């Protein structure tokens, strides 16, 4: 386990700098559902529950505030707790206001003092990929501007007069259909909300009206808004297609420096006579990368947030300890491991003579096929200079349904 990962205890002391406000307070009358839109079913779950999945898979820890109808706050809290799993400590629910703008303002008020970047997301865009959330956070961190995902407009757009007579054809190359999550520097967004004198169609418009810059990053076609029964049917079809395989993919990377005072444990095996690796545990980058990949695939966090780096319980612990505990967590969350692939990057030890032994061991622990390969970087980088070993793992897990 790499020394730069965070522990659960450290995570509670180091509050998130990213906050996500999930707007789920709308009535959704156009959907025609018996309940407010975010609480309508999408497959076997609610729209709100599905919308939270990518948020709790973000690269950065985030404080999540769901804004729900006042009469459904308790139900929303239960949904959020189930979706968050081990990240429930970062999630809360507040009652919304009479308008969307008022609801977002209440979400802003509920954010902790540590939050510096705020994302505002519509629960109705339930299928938005995690990559979009990560992209807007990166955009704000790099530019200090508002960052909004958008997709090119593909239809021909006509401007018309009051009589519906075409006046001109608009150049669609200059147009973008914007989506959520929309991300902003917290201080500037809070100031814009405090000064807002009218309702705006989205947060980017409010932010820009206050004199701030808003930039577009690439959105995703899956980020469409569920507004009508047709939209809901489309979302159900997409979910059904995904669930037909139930497969999810995760990637994990781990790096450790050589430590001549330590013994080498690699791919679950002891390597007598080889240079060891530094680490609070046994420093096995293969097992730690696999752990990260599995947790990522299941949306359960990462090795640092789940196991930590300084907990005495894991001092000197071997890789199989983390792998077995991870298998248990995945099983409890309703996932089964399909297969795992790992590549080791480093000059030593020579791995090929023990590849089969390592694969048998890891396959037995995970009860799923594991393949391990090894390569070098032809003298380039820290691995090429013989300073340490890197491992990159890819895991595929499948959702199990009762």
C-alpha positions in Angstrom: 0.0 0.0 0.0 1.6 3.3 -1.1 2.4 5.7 1.7 0.5 8.6 0.1 -2.9 6.9 0.5 -5.2 8.3 3.1 -6.5 6.4 6.1 -10.1 6.5 7.4 -8.9 8.3 10.5 -6.9 10.8 8.4 -9.9 11.2 6.1 -12.0 12.4 9.0 -9.4 14.9 10.1 -8.7 16.1 6.5 -12.1 17.3 5.4 -13.0 17.3 1.7 -12.3 20.4 -0.4 -14.9 19.3 -3.0 -18.6 19.5 -2.3 -21.4 18.1 -4.5 -24.9 19.5 -4.2 -27.4 17.1 -5.7 -30.7 18.8 -6.5 -33.6 16.3 -6.0 -36.3 18.6 -4.7 -38.3 19.1 -8.0 -41.8 17.8 -8.5 -41.2 16.4 -12.0 -44.8 17.0 -13.2 -43.8 16.4 -16.8 -42.6 12.9 -15.9 -46.2 12.0 -14.9 -44.9 9.9 -12.0 -46.9 9.4 -8.8 -43.9 10.7 -6.8 -41.4 13.5 -7.1 -39.1 12.7 -10.0 -35.9 11.9 -8.1 -37.9 9.3 -6.1 -39.5 7.6 -9.1 -38.2 4.1 -10.0 -35.4 3.6 -12.5 -35.2 -0.1 -12.8 -34.9 -1.6 -9.4 -33.8 1.6 -7.7 -34.8 5.2 -7.6 -33.5 7.9 -10.0 -31.8 9.6 -6.9 -30.0 6.4 -5.9 -28.7 5.9 -9.5 -27.6 9.5 -9.7 -25.4 9.0 -6.6 -23.4 6.1 -8.0 -20.9 8.2 -10.1 -20.5 10.7 -7.3 -19.3 8.2 -4.8 -16.9 6.9 -7.4 -15.1 10.2 -7.9 -11.3 10.3 -7.6 -11.5 13.0 -4.9 -13.4 12.6 -1.7 -16.4 15.0 -1.7 -18.9 16.2 0.8 -22.3 15.3 -0.7 -25.4 17.3 0.1 -28.7 16.1 -1.3 -31.5 18.6 -1.5 -34.9 16.8 -1.2 -38.5 17.7 -0.8 -39.2 18.5 2.9 -41.6 15.6 3.3 -39.1 13.1 1.8 -36.0 14.1 3.7 -36.0 10.9 5.8 -36.5 8.7 2.8 -33.8 10.6 0.9 -31.4 10.1 3.9 -32.0 6.3 3.7 -31.3 6.3 0.0 -28.1 8.3 0.4 -26.8 6.1 3.2 -27.3 3.0 1.1 -25.7 4.5 -1.9 -22.7 6.0 0.0 -21.8 2.8 1.8 -18.5 3.4 3.7 -18.5 7.1 2.5 -21.8 7.8 4.4 -19.8 10.1 6.8 -19.5 12.6 3.9 -23.2 12.7 3.0 -26.2 14.5 4.3 -29.7 15.6 3.2 -31.4 19.0 3.6 -34.9 20.2 2.7 -35.2 22.2 -0.6 -36.8 25.5 -1.2 -39.7 26.7 -3.4 -37.4 27.1 -6.5 -34.4 25.3 -7.8 -32.2 28.3 -7.0 -33.5 28.4 -3.4 -32.7 24.7 -3.1 -29.1 25.1 -4.3 -28.7 28.0 -1.9 -29.7 25.7 1.0 -27.3 23.1 -0.2 -24.5 25.7 -0.3 -25.3 26.6 3.3 -24.9 23.0 4.4 -21.4 22.6 3.0 -18.5 22.4 5.4 -15.9 25.2 5.8 -13.2 23.1 4.1 -15.0 23.0 0.7 -13.4 25.1 -2.0 -14.9 23.6 -5.2 -18.7 23.2 -5.5 -20.4 21.0 -8.0 -24.2 21.4 -8.6 -25.8 18.3 -10.1 -29.4 17.5 -11.1 -30.4 14.1 -9.9 -32.5 13.8 -13.0 -29.2 13.4 -15.0 -28.9 10.0 -13.3 -26.6 8.3 -15.9 -23.9 10.9 -15.9 -20.5 9.1 -15.9 -18.0 9.7 -13.1 -15.5 11.0 -15.7 -17.6 14.1 -16.1 -17.5 14.8 -12.4 -13.8 14.4 -12.3 -13.3 16.6 -15.4 -15.2 19.6 -14.0 -13.4 19.4 -10.7 -10.0 19.4 -12.5 -11.2 22.3 -14.7 -12.0 24.5 -11.7 -8.8 23.6 -9.9 -6.8 24.6 -13.0 -8.6 27.8 -14.0 -10.6 29.1 -11.0 -13.4 29.6 -13.5 -16.9 28.1 -13.7 -16.7 24.8 -15.6 -19.8 23.4 -17.3 -20.0 20.1 -19.4 -21.6 20.5 -22.8 -22.2 18.7 -26.0 -22.3 20.0 -29.6 -25.8 20.8 -30.9 -26.4 18.5 -33.8 -29.8 19.8 -35.0 -30.1 22.8 -37.3 -31.3 25.7 -35.2 -33.7 28.4 -36.5 -34.4 31.8 -35.0 -38.0 32.8 -35.4 -40.1 35.9 -34.7 -43.4 36.2 -32.8 -45.3 34.7 -35.7 -43.1 31.7 -35.9 -41.6 32.9 -39.1 -38.0 31.9 -39.6 -35.7 34.9 -39.3 -32.3 33.2 -39.6 -30.4 30.0 -39.3 -28.1 30.0 -36.2 -24.5 28.8 -36.6 -24.6 25.7 -34.5 -20.8 25.5 -34.3 -21.1 28.3 -31.7 -23.7 26.4 -29.6 -23.5 23.8 -26.9 -26.2 22.0 -25.0 -25.1 22.3 -21.4 -25.4 19.6 -18.7 -24.6 19.0 -15.1 -22.6 18.7 -12.9 -21.6 22.4 -13.1 -18.6 23.3 -11.0 -17.4 26.6 -9.5 -15.0 28.1 -7.0 -17.0 28.1 -3.8 -16.4 31.7 -2.7 -17.4 33.1 -6.1 -20.5 31.0 -6.3 -21.6 31.9 -2.8 -21.1 35.6 -3.6 -23.1 35.2 -6.9 -26.0 33.6 -5.0 -25.9 36.3 -2.4 -26.2 39.0 -5.0 -28.7 37.2 -7.3 -31.8 39.4 -7.9 -33.7 37.0 -10.2 -34.1 33.3 -11.1 -31.7 31.9 -13.6 -32.1 28.8 -15.7 -29.0 27.2 -14.4 -26.1 27.9 -12.0 -23.7 28.8 -14.8 -26.0 31.6 -15.9 -26.2 33.0 -12.3 -22.5 32.7 -12.0 -21.8 34.5 -15.3 -24.4 37.2 -14.4 -22.2 38.1 -11.5 -19.3 38.8 -13.9 -17.5 35.5 -13.6 -16.1 33.4 -16.4 -17.7 30.1 -17.4 -15.9 27.6 -19.7 -17.2 24.4 -21.4 -15.6 21.0 -21.1 -16.8 18.0 -23.1 -20.0 16.5 -21.7 -21.5 13.0 -22.3 -24.5 11.9 -24.2 -25.4 9.7 -21.2 -25.9 12.9 -19.2 -29.4 13.6 -20.6 -32.0 14.8 -18.2 -34.9 12.5 -17.4 -37.9 14.9 -17.9 -40.6 13.0 -19.7 -41.8 9.4 -19.7 -39.9 8.9 -22.9 -36.7 10.0 -21.2 -37.3 7.6 -18.4 -38.0 4.7 -20.8 -34.7 5.5 -22.6 -32.8 5.5 -19.2 -34.4 2.2 -18.3 -33.3 0.7 -21.6 -29.8 1.9 -21.1 -29.7 0.5 -17.5 -31.2 -2.8 -18.7 -28.5 -3.1 -21.3 -25.8 -2.4 -18.8 -27.3 -4.8 -16.3 -27.6 -7.6 -18.8 -23.9 -8.1 -18.2 -23.7 -6.4 -14.8 -20.0 -5.8 -15.5 -17.9 -3.0 -14.0 -14.3 -2.2 -14.5 -11.8 -0.7 -12.0 -8.1 0.3 -12.3 -5.6 0.3 -9.4 -2.0 1.5 -9.3 0.5 1.2 -6.5 4.2 2.2 -6.2 6.8 1.4 -3.6 10.5 2.3 -3.3 13.1 -0.2 -2.6 14.2 -0.6 1.0 17.3 -2.7 1.6 16.3 -3.2 5.3 13.0 -4.9 4.3 12.1 -8.3 2.9 10.5 -8.4 -0.6 6.9 -9.5 -0.9 5.6 -9.3 -4.4 2.4 -10.8 -5.9 1.7 -12.5 -2.5 5.0 -14.3 -2.6 8.1 -14.0 -0.4 11.3 -13.4 -2.4 14.3 -14.3 -0.3 17.6 -12.6 -1.1 15.9 -9.8 -3.1 15.7 -6.1 -2.2 12.6 -5.3 -0.2 10.1 -2.5 -0.6 9.2 0.2 1.9 5.7 0.5 3.3 3.6 0.4 6.5 2.4 -3.1 5.5 4.6 -5.5 3.5 4.9 -3.1 0.5 3.5 -5.5 -2.0 2.4 -3.3 -4.9 0.7 -6.1 -6.8 -1.7 -7.0 -4.0 -2.3 -3.3 -3.2 -3.0 -2.4 -6.9 -5.5 -5.4 -7.1 -7.2 -4.2 -3.9 -7.5 -0.6 -5.4 -8.9 -2.0 -8.7 -11.5 -4.1 -7.0 -12.7 -1.4 -4.7 -12.8 1.0 -7.6 -14.8 -1.3 -9.8 -17.4 -1.8 -7.1 -17.5 1.9 -6.2 -16.4 1.2 -2.6 -13.5 3.7 -2.3 -9.8 2.9 -2.4 -7.3 1.1 -0.3 -6.3 4.2 1.6 -9.9 5.2 2.6 -10.8 1.6 3.5 -7.7 0.3 5.2 -5.5 3.3 5.8 -1.7 3.6 5.9 -0.9 4.0 9.6 -3.4 1.8 11.4 -1.4 -0.5 13.7 -3.7 -3.4 12.8 -2.1 -3.4 9.3 1.5 -2.9 10.3 3.5 -5.4 8.4 0.3 -7.1 7.0 0.8 -9.2 3.9 -1.1 -8.6 0.7 -3.5 -11.5 1.2 -4.9 -9.7 4.3 -6.1 -6.8 2.1 -7.3 -9.1 -0.7 -9.4 -11.3 1.6 -11.0 -8.4 3.3 -11.7 -6.8 -0.1 -13.4 -10.0 -1.3 -15.6 -9.9 1.7 -16.5 -6.2 1.2 -17.4 -6.9 -2.4 -19.5 -9.9 -1.5 -21.4 -7.8 1.1 -22.0 -5.1 -1.5 -23.4 -7.6 -4.0 -20.5 -8.0 -6.3 -18.6 -11.0 -7.6 -15.1 -10.9 -9.1 -14.9 -11.8 -12.8 -11.2 -11.6 -13.4 -8.1 -9.5 -12.7 -5.0 -8.6 -14.7 -1.9 -7.1 -13.3 1.3 -5.7 -14.9 4.5 -5.3 -12.8 6.9 -2.5 -13.9 10.4 -2.8 -12.6 13.9 -4.1 -13.3 13.9 -6.7 -10.5 13.2 -9.4 -9.4 13.0 -11.5 -12.5 9.4 -12.5 -12.3 8.8 -15.0 -15.0 10.1 -18.1 -13.1 7.4 -17.5 -10.4 4.6 -16.2 -12.6 2.5 -19.4 -12.4 3.0 -19.7 -8.7 1.8 -16.1 -8.2 -1.2 -16.6 -10.4 -2.2 -19.7 -8.6 -2.0 -18.1 -5.2 -3.9 -14.9 -6.2 -6.5 -16.9 -8.1 -7.1 -19.0 -5.0 -7.5 -16.0 -2.8 -9.9 -14.2 -5.1 -11.7 -17.3 -6.4 -11.4 -15.7 -9.9 -8.8 -15.8 -12.7 -5.8 -13.6 -12.1 -3.1 -13.0 -14.7 0.2 -11.3 -13.9 2.8 -10.0 -16.4 6.0 -8.0 -15.9 7.9 -5.5 -18.0 10.7 -2.9 -17.7 10.9 0.7 -18.9 14.2 0.3 -20.8 16.1 2.3 -18.2 13.6 5.2 -18.1 12.0 6.7 -15.0 12.2 5.7 -11.4 11.6 2.0 -12.2 14.2 2.1 -14.9 16.7 3.6 -12.5 16.0 0.7 -10.1 14.4 2.9 -7.4 11.3 0.9 -6.9 8.5 -1.2 -8.4 5.1 -0.2 -9.9 2.1 -2.4 -10.4 -1.1 -1.6 -12.4 -4.1 -3.7 -12.0 -7.4 -3.9 -13.9 -10.4 -5.7 -12.4 -13.8 -6.7 -13.7 -16.6 -7.3 -11.2 -20.2 -8.2 -11.8 -23.3 -7.1 -9.9 -25.1 -10.0 -8.4 -28.9 -9.9 -8.2 -31.0 -11.9 -5.8 
